[in-house]
Amino acid sequence: MSITVNGLDELKKLAGSDLGTSEWIEVTQERIDTFADATGDHQWIHVDPERAKEGPFGAPIAHGYLTLSLFIPLFTELLDVQGVTTKVNYGLNKVRFPAPVKAGSRIRLTARLAEVEDVAGGVQITVEGAIEIEGGGKPAAVLQSLSRFYA
């Protein structure tokens, strides 16, 4: 369920709030292969299911950066900022990949709006997030993401 805010003042009021949990999405082998094609990273652990069965994880796994890239579509399920002209991914403070995402697994995002700071013409938000693996003991990714919203 998405939280909708209208404008920067409403966004500021959310600082320190839990944003909730997204829906599950499946990380298919097709998605992994498409990411490999887009990035040129065709390491067997990602794209060769037969060989990956014999590898350290017993199955092909998603690229860490594929998992990270899914933060944006998962995050947009949680927070909708309206009444702004521009939304920009500003970067990351920290990222860790504690557990691999096996092909066919489902992941979701749990997030918290840790901070909202004024910047020239808008605000910068810091979101603390964990991308969870369904049935997994450890998250696939733990991160701190920075975005900017301009009036």
N, C-alpha and C positions, 0 to 999 in steps of 0.2 A: 504494500500500500504506500503510495507516494505522498510525501508532504509537499504541499504547494505553498510558496510564498510569493508575494507580489512586491518586488522592489527590494532595495538594499537594506532599508530600515527593518523590514520584517525578517530578512535573512540574518541580520545582526542579533535579533532577539533569540535566534536558535542556537547561538554559540553555547557549547557545552552539552548539547542535546544528543541523545541517541537518535539515529535516523531509522533504525529498524533493520529488517532483513529482506533482501530481494527474493524473488522466485528462483527456483533451481533452473539452471540451463545445462544441457548435455554438451560435453566436449567430445565430439565424434572424431573418428579417424579422418573423415573427410575434412573437418575443420583443421585438424593438425596438418594434414597434407597441403591444404590451401595456404596455411601460414608458412609452411616450409617453402612452397613455391614463391610466395611473396617476399620472403627474406633470404632465400638461397641457402637456408640451413636444413640440409637433407640428411642429417646424422641418422644412422640406422635406428637408434633408440627411439626416434620419433616416427619414422616413415616405413620401417620394415617390420610388420607385425610378426612374421615368422621368426626372424632373428631376435627380435625384442623379447619373445617368449623365453628365450634362453638367457636373457640379460639380467641385470641386477634387480629389476622391478617385475619381471615375469610377464610384461606386456609393454606395448608402446606407450610412451608418456608424452604429454603436451610439453612444448617448449615453455620454459619459465616466462618468457616475454609474451607468449600467447596468453597464458593465464593472467599476466599483468594487464594486457591490453583489454581483457574482458571486464576490467574494473569499470570502464566508462559506461558500457551498456547496462551493467548491473547497478551502478550508482544512479543512473538516470531514472531507474525505477523507484529510487528512494527519495530523491529531492528534485523538485521542479521549481526553478527560479524564473518567475515571469517578471515582466516590467523592466527588463534590462536589454541593452542593445547588443552586447557581446559577451560570450562565455568562452574562456580560454583555459586550456590545460597549461599550467605554469611549471609543473615539474613534480619531483618527488624528494622528500627528505630521506626516507629510509624504505628499503624493500628487502624482504627475506623470503625464501621459498622453502619452508620447513618440510613439506611433503610433496611428492610428485603427483600429478593428475594423470591417471591412467586413461587411455582411450575408452570412451563409453561412460566415464564417470560424470556425475552431476556436481556442479559447484553453485555456490551462492555467496552473496556479500552481506556481511554485517558491518555497519559503519556508525561512526560517531562524528559529529561536527565539533571538532576540538577547539577551533579558534576562528574568529572572524576579525580581520584587521583592515583598517582603512589604507588604501593606496591611492595614488593620484587618479582621479576619475572613477573610482569604484572601491571594491573590497577584494581582499584575498582570503580564501578559506583554507583551512587545514583540516583534512578529513583523515581520521584514523580508521583503517579498514582491515578486515580479515576475510579472505576468500576461503570459505570452508568447502570441504569435500564431503559429500553425503556418505555417512558411515565411517568417515575417517577420524582418527584420533588427533591428528595435527592439521592445522590449516595448510592450504596450498600456498598461500601468500599472506604476508602481514606487511602492511604498508602505511605510509603517511603521504597523502597526495595533496598537492597545492593547485588551486584553481583561482582564477580571477573573473570577476563579474563587473562589467562596466555599465554605468547608468546611461 
